[in-house]
Each structure stands twice: as structure tokens, then as C-alpha cells.
Amino acid sequence: MSLASRMFDHNFSKNTAAILGSFFTTIALTVCITLLWPFGGVVEQIFAGATFFFVFWALLFYWAILADNGRQAWKRILIIFTPTLAIDLASLFFNLQIK
């Protein structure tokens, strides 16, 4: 078993995915909601994104902690993070904000 494989299967990797991975994924989800929120002005968009921050973080944190190993925890986090980041970058790059 290689060193990288042992590192990803360790509990430290699972905890890192749960803490840091869920935090950064939650930030990406919050930005996504803020950019694409169709109702109200800027204040309502920011409020909508901030409202769901803790809910997203708690869900992602527990979903990663309940994984069997670190590799599965990172897969769970990246399943959500990758498309959310793509939506954020597309929204910012192409200015696809719904008005």
C-alpha cells in the first residue's frame, strides 16, 4: 500500500475532509445561492446565501464524518464542490446573474 493511499484512508483525512472540505464547499454553495437568487435585490440575495450557510455546513460535515474512510469522505465533498464551483465560476465569468 503506497503512502498516498494510506494517507487518504486514514481518519485524519476524513476529519480534514469534514472540517475543511465542508467549509470550502459551503462557501461555494453560499456564493452560488447569492449569485443565482432570483428574488429581490442585492440585500435579499446576500441574506438568502447567509441563511443557508450553517445548514449546508452541518449537512456536509456530518455526511463526510459518516464516511468509512478518508477517500470516501473526500469523494463525497468533491461530488458537491466540483459542480458548485463550476456554477460559481460560470456565473462570475459570464455574469449570469438572474435579474
C-alpha positions in Angstrom: 0.0 0.0 0.0 1.5 3.3 -1.0 2.0 6.3 1.3 -0.7 8.4 -0.6 -3.2 5.6 -0.4 -2.6 5.2 3.4 -2.9 9.0 3.9 -6.3 9.1 2.1 -7.7 6.1 4.0 -6.7 7.5 7.4 -9.1 9.1 9.9 -7.1 12.4 9.8 -8.0 12.7 6.1 -11.7 12.0 6.9 -11.6 14.7 9.6 -9.9 17.1 7.3 -12.5 16.5 4.6 -15.2 17.0 7.1 -13.8 20.3 8.5 -12.0 22.0 5.7 -13.8 20.4 2.7 -17.2 21.1 4.1 -16.2 24.6 4.9 -15.0 25.5 1.4 -17.9 23.6 -0.2 -20.3 25.6 2.0 -18.7 28.8 0.9 -19.1 27.8 -2.7 -22.7 26.9 -2.2 -23.4 30.2 -0.4 -21.8 32.1 -3.3 -23.9 30.1 -5.7 -27.1 30.9 -4.0 -26.2 34.5 -3.6 -25.4 34.9 -7.3 -28.4 33.0 -8.6 -31.1 34.0 -6.1 -33.9 35.3 -8.4 -35.9 37.3 -5.8 -35.3 40.8 -4.5 -32.3 42.9 -4.7 -28.7 42.5 -3.5 -29.6 42.5 0.2 -32.1 39.7 -0.3 -29.6 37.7 -2.3 -26.9 38.0 0.4 -29.4 37.2 3.1 -30.6 34.1 1.3 -27.0 32.9 0.9 -26.2 33.6 4.5 -29.4 31.9 5.8 -28.4 28.5 4.4 -24.7 28.7 5.4 -24.9 26.7 8.7 -27.4 24.2 7.3 -25.1 23.4 4.4 -22.0 23.2 6.6 -23.7 20.9 9.1 -25.0 18.6 6.4 -21.7 18.3 4.6 -19.7 17.9 7.8 -21.8 15.0 9.1 -22.0 13.4 5.6 -18.2 13.4 5.4 -17.7 12.3 9.1 -20.1 9.3 8.5 -17.9 8.0 5.6 -16.0 4.8 6.1 -12.6 6.3 5.3 -10.9 9.5 4.1 -11.1 8.6 0.5 -14.9 8.2 0.6 -15.2 11.4 2.6 -13.2 13.4 0.0 -15.3 11.9 -2.8 -18.5 13.0 -1.0 -17.2 16.5 -0.6 -15.9 16.8 -4.2 -19.2 15.5 -5.6 -20.8 18.7 -4.3 -17.9 21.0 -4.5 -16.9 20.5 -8.2 -20.3 21.4 -9.9 -20.9 24.2 -7.4 -17.5 25.7 -8.1 -18.2 25.4 -11.9 -21.5 27.2 -11.5 -19.9 29.9 -9.4 -17.1 30.5 -11.9 -19.5 30.5 -14.8 -21.8 33.0 -13.1 -18.9 35.3 -12.2 -17.2 34.9 -15.6 -20.2 35.2 -17.8 -22.2 37.4 -15.4 -25.2 35.0 -15.5 -26.9 36.6 -12.5 -30.6 36.3 -12.8 -32.4 39.6 -12.5 
